[in-house]
Amino acid sequence: MNSPTPASTTPASPYGVIPESAVDTAAINIGNTVRIAIGLTEQQAALIVHDQRTDLNRALTEGYRRSLPQAEFIDFDSVTPEQVLAAFDRYQAGDLVVLIQSTSFRLEAFRVRIELFKRGLKVIEHVHLARMPDTAQGLLYIDALAYDPAYYRGVGHALKARIDQAPYGVVDSGAGEKLVFGSPFETAKLNIGDYSAMQNVGGQYPLGEVFTEAQDLEAVNGRVRIYVFGDTSFRVNHPATPITLIVEKGRVSGTENSTPEFDTVLELIRAHEGEVWLRELGFGMNRAFSRERMVADIGTYERMCGIHLSLGAKHGQYAKPQFRRADTRYHIDVFAITEGVYLGEECVYRDGAWQVSPGQASPAA
């Protein structure tokens, strides 16, 4: 009689699909983010509120334990909302609160990040981790937390300088399709881990974006091919064939190679807003994400290195006279195939990377 094959002696990872080596990487990336981007000092305290519903949640929580061993840790699911709010009260301006959420923590009328910012607390939010349940997505998410200050701050500020001075811009999405922003841009906003000129420190992570929109939205015309859009469940939808958007006077007037799912998105916007405006022009900078390296959560993938646009009239950062905030409802991210990006006559993006160097002066400076 043959003996049974012995079971594997390799212990399973306590983080499920996330290997132990990735938790080591998470601890390094978190440590750099907390120290360099957030600027937490040894004199400042930290509170980590987490849940344990997903492997990625548990892996990130362990990463924070290794990086911030003196921090207080609270399992959101093991306490009452009142106990969480009482914990916030124990911290003072300059301290850090980290929220590691499989979905998004709800504390009745308490708007967590906004209220914490009002108290002068630094905030790091990790949200909707349950949308990225497998190994590949978890590893991409952890890679996306890496913080390179020379890249993010250097290239980010260089892009902002060019955006703020550009008389126009062009997104070339190949196959002869170009989207022309025929006006100067609104003052660009930064999400690059540099909070020196900002009232609040922190936000939703991973980071890596510079964004703007045309001062004159009706000056945006042309065609752009998109390879991903955010669907009605806020997840990445990757059609088999890129969809071409036809843009006239800042509005989507037609499509080619559309899908039923994308048609549903357009129909929802038109039902509530009448027409589909194109607003945000986002310059994503996070090199962990690309056309080939995707995660399912659209809010996370928004940082991918390349161009994303928003459909719908909603954009809280820029007021426009034709929109009443109460009437705007939709801000749907779509991601452009990007062969090149031009600000004025300068090509700032090609071959999958930004072509401005840290510290490089703007040609018009």
C-alpha positions, -999 to 999 in steps of 0.1 A, spaced: 0 0 0 14 33 -10 18 60 16 -3 92 11 15 121 -5 26 144 23 9 177 24 29 208 15 50 222 43 49 257 28 28 278 52 -1 297 36 2 335 37 -18 351 65 -28 376 39 -44 351 15 -37 360 -21 -11 386 -10 24 370 -5 45 379 25 71 396 2 45 420 -10 37 430 26 74 438 30 71 461 -1 40 477 13 58 485 45 86 502 26 62 522 4 40 532 33 70 543 53 82 566 25 47 580 19 42 587 56 77 602 61 82 621 28 48 629 14 27 633 46 57 646 66 47 628 98 73 635 126 82 614 156 63 639 178 31 633 159 7 604 166 -11 581 142 -44 563 142 -51 535 117 -88 525 113 -91 494 92 -113 464 85 -102 429 78 -127 419 51 -102 414 23 -67 401 19 -55 435 7 -69 452 37 -50 429 60 -18 432 41 -19 470 41 -28 471 78 3 449 85 23 473 64 13 502 86 20 481 117 56 476 105 60 513 95 42 529 124 46 505 154 36 531 179 3 539 161 -31 530 175 -50 504 155 -88 500 155 -108 473 136 -138 492 124 -160 461 125 -152 453 161 -163 486 176 -193 510 175 -194 542 154 -194 561 186 -161 545 196 -145 554 163 -156 590 167 -143 591 203 -109 578 190 -108 607 165 -113 631 194 -81 619 211 -59 632 182 -48 668 176 -38 689 146 -8 675 128 -15 639 138 -23 613 111 -55 592 106 -53 564 81 -85 547 68 -81 513 52 -115 504 38 -129 474 19 -157 497 8 -161 531 24 -166 537 61 -200 552 70 -204 572 102 -239 586 97 -237 623 89 -200 624 97 -181 631 64 -149 614 76 -121 629 55 -137 664 54 -143 664 92 -108 652 99 -93 679 77 -114 705 96 -95 694 127 -62 699 111 -55 661 110 -34 645 82 -54 618 63 -46 589 41 -76 571 26 -75 536 10 -110 530 -3 -129 503 -22 -102 476 -18 -128 449 -22 -130 458 -59 -94 445 -63 -96 410 -48 -70 389 -67 -32 387 -64 -23 407 -95 -45 436 -85 -33 436 -49 3 436 -61 -3 465 -85 -20 485 -57 9 480 -34 34 490 -62 13 521 -68 19 533 -32 57 538 -39 66 574 -34 94 589 -56 95 626 -46 119 636 -74 95 622 -100 62 632 -85 72 667 -74 96 675 -101 76 663 -131 43 673 -114 53 709 -110 69 710 -145 36 698 -160 16 723 -140 38 752 -152 33 742 -188 -5 737 -184 -9 771 -168 10 788 -196 -3 768 -226 -25 786 -252 -40 753 -262 -35 716 -260 -39 684 -281 -44 648 -272 -33 625 -301 -49 590 -296 -35 575 -328 -52 564 -360 -55 601 -370 -78 609 -341 -70 642 -322 -89 660 -295 -81 697 -295 -85 720 -265 -86 753 -283 -83 776 -253 -60 782 -224 -65 759 -194 -78 765 -158 -50 767 -132 -38 731 -128 -44 712 -95 -18 688 -81 -21 654 -64 16 646 -61 23 642 -24 34 679 -21 11 696 4 33 727 11 9 751 -6 -23 733 5 -46 738 34 -50 700 40 -24 673 41 -33 639 25 -63 625 6 -71 593 -13 -42 570 -22 -25 559 -44 -17 594 -56 -2 608 -89 -22 633 -109 -22 668 -123 -55 679 -136 -72 709 -153 -99 717 -179 -104 741 -207 -112 777 -196 -137 777 -225 -153 743 -226 -169 749 -260 -134 753 -275 -129 715 -271 -134 697 -304 -123 666 -322 -121 628 -318 -105 607 -291 -103 569 -287 -109 555 -253 -99 521 -241 -115 521 -206 -144 538 -190 -160 538 -156 -192 519 -156 -223 523 -135 -207 501 -107 -176 524 -106 -155 497 -120 -131 496 -150 -149 485 -182 -124 475 -209 -142 471 -243 -127 447 -268 -124 475 -293 -116 511 -284 -146 535 -285 -142 567 -304 -158 598 -289 -168 626 -313 -166 659 -294 -182 692 -307 -182 724 -287 -172 705 -256 -200 679 -258 -200 643 -269 -221 644 -300 -216 608 -312 -196 576 -308 -181 549 -330 -176 513 -318 -196 519 -287 -209 491 -264 -243 486 -247 -226 493 -213 -211 526 -226 -244 536 -242 -260 531 -208 -235 555 -192 -242 582 -219 -280 577 -215 -278 582 -177 -259 614 -181 -283 627 -208 -313 617 -188 -303 640 -159 -281 666 -175 -295 669 -210 -262 665 -228 -228 650 -222 -201 676 -215 -164 668 -215 -147 685 -186 -116 673 -168 -83 668 -186 -63 646 -162 -26 640 -165 -21 607 -146 14 601 -133 14 568 -114 37 545 -133 24 513 -116 -7 516 -138 -8 515 -176 -30 502 -204 -17 467 -196 -15 470 -158 -51 477 -146 -71 474 -114 -109 472 -113 -116 502 -91 -120 532 -113 -110 557 -86 -77 539 -81 -70 534 -118 -76 571 -124 -39 577 -114 -26 556 -144 3 572 -163 -15 588 -193 -46 609 -200 -80 606 -186 -111 627 -193 -144 632 -175 -178 630 -189 -207 649 -173 -212 684 -160 -199 678 -125 -165 691 -115 -162 705 -80 -128 721 -85 -138 745 -113 -169 767 -114 -183 775 -148 -211 800 -155 -232 775 -175 -235 751 -146 -254 753 -113 -237 730 -89 -270 717 -77 -278 706 -113 -246 687 -120 -246 650 -111 -221 630 -132 -183 628 -134 -174 597 -153 -138 589 -160 -127 577 -194 -92 568 -204 -77 579 -237 -53 559 -259 -25 584 -258 1 585 -285 11 621 -277 1 651 -256 9 686 -267 7 718 -247 11 745 -272 38 733 -296 56 712 -270 51 674 -268 49 666 -231 40 629 -234 50 601 -258 61 564 -256 41 559 -224 59 585 -203 59 622 -195 87 640 -214 93 668 -189 122 664 -166 122 673 -129 134 709 -125 132 715 -163 120 750 -170 90 757 -191 100 770 -226 79 801 -220 94 808 -186 
